[in-house]
């Protein structure tokens, strides 16, 4: 008998074959239909662990994440252009098909943030904001009305599209700033932010993601919060997974796995105020003071937003002398 996991992999691979044959990933009826099918296939909670897949399926997953990222970029550009043609673009955000997801994700992330942040942050950085910076817009409009948002993106066209959306709004035009930079080239400015958000598709593979995380660990202010988006179960065919144990230099505070139509998991971590001391035997070996990797132990907890959501509280085993 074929298992649920095998059926899922078969369906994903079949959709990948069809998607990879498309001439263009720009929005149209066929592209929209195939990606909708893919998302609906991957949304139901699944015990699948993508790290255990065979090499062929691992390669398909890597390609699929890259293709999904490209398609998402086209989709956001398409809708940002349409929105930019209105006199007041922010009054029409609901034409974007996934806008309600962003409203839910914004509320979820704000709730998580407020559990771990002792005061309202004055400055937040969003890395990988894109042409349609809905997370920043939703948080700035609905949840953090006094906070200034610094949005970083590599693409100058994405930033000019994004700026057009907020330029007519007397409030957001002052509180939403845009920087065309590779975040790996930004160092001193990172110390100014109490919270840094890292978009799901910044760092498309494990190496790229870890390089960015290590850079943030080096340059963020001690005690500042890092909010990352990850994926769990079959949703990891759509987005990269952030392994909490790869967050060197950070204390992982919690990981939230939504089970509704919000696809991304949310990871929140705090930059260590200082390097943690090494055990004596390591010091004797001349390794000096360095951050120890997190030891992750998972505890189920309750998410106030959704009874169906699963939260893992990841505790850090103290490594003290």
Order of alpha helices (4+ residues) and beta strands (2+ residues): alpha-alpha-alpha-alpha-beta-alpha-beta-alpha-alpha-beta-beta-alpha-beta-beta-beta-alpha-beta-beta
